[in-house]
């Protein structure tokens, strides 16, 4: 059985992008992740230890966005996916990275 947990609207300032201004000034990034995992054990126990603690996950994802700059949001998305998939309970993850102030 596969269930879903969605963490949406995580807003973090980062310095990602190809343009020098993006690296110097930074900008807001908004991250959404949808995790697929089996929640039966957590539902039965009602214990956060039996599921992904999305507060801790938000902190780890935020650290990636605020951390080492990359040129492409595709690279950033891959790094965020790796953080989610590091928890063996997560079978699949969908990552969306929004760059609201992209210089286009």
Secondary structure, DSSP 4 states (H G I P E B T S, - for coil): --EEEEEEEEEEEE--SSSHHHHHH-EEEEEEEEEEE--HHHHHHT-GGGS--HHHHHHHHHHHHHSS--S-HHHHHHHHHHHHHTSTTEEEEEEEEE-TT---
